[in-house]
Amino acid sequence: MVKIGNIELRNQIVAAPLAGISNPVYREIMHDYGAGLVVSEMISDKALHFHNAKTQDMCRVSENEHPVALQLFGSDPVTMAEASDYLTKNTNCDIIDINIKSTEKNYLNMELFNQCHEKETAMITVIWI
């Protein structure tokens, strides 16, 4: 058994996210074919901030796709914290995978991580770009 924090995976196989394809049906199929973890395509913090219906729909998690990680990307600490809070309160994802891009790498990334970390999320992983 593989663990990421308190999330138990049945194996080490992770279904890579595919833009425009990694919806709940695809993720369920990947679980059926043996994936231990499935991951959503990238979800924009700004789109969630502006209540974009298509982006909110990308955040749907079905009962049969756990464990599942939702990928969140952005560079603004305020909207990233707001978006991670949205995912925590409005989805039943197991992991929030945060992708950060910044020209002011050290300050912005640490500020962003601190703001997101203050939220009560199941698990946060940070990818520095």
C-alpha positions in Angstrom: 0.0 0.0 0.0 1.3 3.4 -1.0 0.5 6.5 1.1 0.6 10.2 0.3 0.1 11.9 3.7 -3.0 10.2 5.0 -4.3 9.2 1.6 -3.8 5.4 0.9 -3.3 4.4 -2.8 -3.7 0.8 -3.9 -0.6 1.0 -6.0 2.0 3.4 -7.5 0.2 4.0 -10.8 -0.9 7.6 -11.3 -3.1 8.4 -14.3 -1.5 11.5 -15.8 -3.8 14.5 -16.3 -4.8 15.3 -19.9 -6.1 18.7 -20.8 -9.7 18.5 -22.1 -9.9 14.8 -21.3 -9.4 14.2 -17.5 -13.0 14.6 -16.5 -14.7 12.4 -13.9 -15.7 9.7 -16.4 -12.2 9.4 -17.7 -10.8 9.3 -14.2 -13.3 6.5 -13.2 -12.2 4.5 -16.2 -8.6 4.9 -15.2 -9.4 3.6 -11.7 -11.2 0.7 -13.4 -8.1 -0.1 -15.3 -5.9 -0.1 -12.2 -4.7 3.5 -11.5 -4.0 4.0 -7.8 -4.5 7.8 -8.2 -6.2 10.0 -10.8 -5.5 13.7 -11.4 -7.7 16.4 -13.0 -6.5 18.7 -15.7 -5.3 22.1 -14.5 -7.9 24.3 -12.9 -7.3 28.0 -13.0 -7.4 30.0 -9.8 -8.6 33.1 -11.7 -11.4 31.2 -13.4 -12.7 30.0 -10.0 -12.3 33.6 -8.7 -14.6 34.9 -11.4 -17.1 32.0 -10.9 -16.5 30.5 -14.4 -19.2 27.8 -14.8 -17.0 25.6 -17.1 -14.1 25.7 -14.6 -16.4 24.9 -11.7 -17.7 21.9 -13.7 -14.1 20.7 -14.1 -14.0 20.5 -10.3 -16.7 17.8 -10.1 -15.6 14.6 -8.4 -17.6 11.4 -8.7 -18.0 8.8 -5.9 -16.1 6.1 -7.9 -12.9 8.0 -8.7 -11.2 8.2 -5.2 -8.5 8.8 -4.5 -8.4 11.9 -6.8 -6.2 15.0 -7.0 -7.4 18.3 -8.4 -4.7 20.4 -10.0 -4.8 24.1 -9.2 -2.6 26.6 -11.0 -1.9 30.3 -10.7 0.5 32.9 -9.4 -1.5 35.3 -7.2 -1.4 34.4 -3.5 -4.9 35.8 -2.8 -6.8 34.0 -5.6 -4.8 30.8 -5.1 -5.8 30.7 -1.4 -9.4 31.5 -2.4 -9.4 28.8 -5.0 -7.9 26.2 -2.7 -10.6 27.1 -0.1 -13.2 26.7 -2.9 -11.9 23.2 -3.7 -11.9 22.3 0.0 -15.4 23.4 0.6 -17.1 22.5 -2.7 -15.5 19.3 -3.8 -14.7 16.0 -2.1 -11.2 15.7 -3.6 -8.6 13.9 -1.7 -5.6 16.0 -2.7 -5.1 19.5 -4.0 -2.1 19.7 -6.3 -0.9 23.3 -6.4 1.1 24.4 -9.5 2.8 27.8 -9.0 4.4 30.0 -11.6 6.0 33.2 -10.7 8.8 35.6 -11.7 9.2 36.6 -8.1 9.7 33.0 -7.2 10.9 32.9 -3.7 8.7 35.5 -2.1 5.6 34.8 -4.0 5.8 31.0 -3.7 6.4 31.1 0.0 3.6 33.6 0.5 1.3 31.6 -1.6 2.2 28.3 0.1 1.6 29.9 3.5 -1.8 31.3 2.6 -2.9 28.0 1.0 -1.5 26.0 3.9 -3.6 27.9 6.4 -6.7 26.4 4.7 -7.9 23.1 6.0 -7.2 21.0 2.9 -6.9 17.2 2.9 -3.4 17.4 1.3 -1.5 20.0 -0.6 1.4 19.2 -2.9 3.4 22.1 -4.4 5.1 22.0 -7.8 7.5 24.8 -8.4 7.6 25.9 -12.1 
